[in-house]
Amino acid sequence: MKNRLKVLRAERNWSQAELAARLEVSRQSVNAIETGKYDPSLPLAFRIADLFGLAIEEIFLRD
């Protein structure tokens, strides 16, 4: 699944570690999501969307 997480994070000048802390996940998890190696669980996808003030569909895109 493609996503805009890296772009959204960069727009806020957050490191992967900062985003991970805000989401209460590991930095490795953020990296895996950003690179498309891992699709987040639905609860995590909602937390990501809430953090950025966007709908899930605005962050995560179908391939």
QUIMONOR-V317851 format. One line per field, one symbol per residue. phi: phi as a letter, one per 40 degrees, with the letter a starting at -180 (. if undefined). psi: psi as a letter, one per 20 degrees, with the letter a starting at -180 (. if undefined). burial: 1 if it has 16 or more other ideal C-beta (glycine too) atoms within 10 Angstrom, else 0. A space follows every 50 residues. Layout:
BEGIN
phi: ???
psi: ???
burial: ???
END
This chain:
BEGIN
phi: .cabccccccccfccccccdcccgbccccccccccgcaccccccdccccc ccgbcdccbbbcc
psi: pqrjggggghhjkprhggggghilrqhhggghghijippqrghghggggg gikrqgiigpqq.
burial: 00101001100001010011001010001110110000010001101110 1100000011000
END
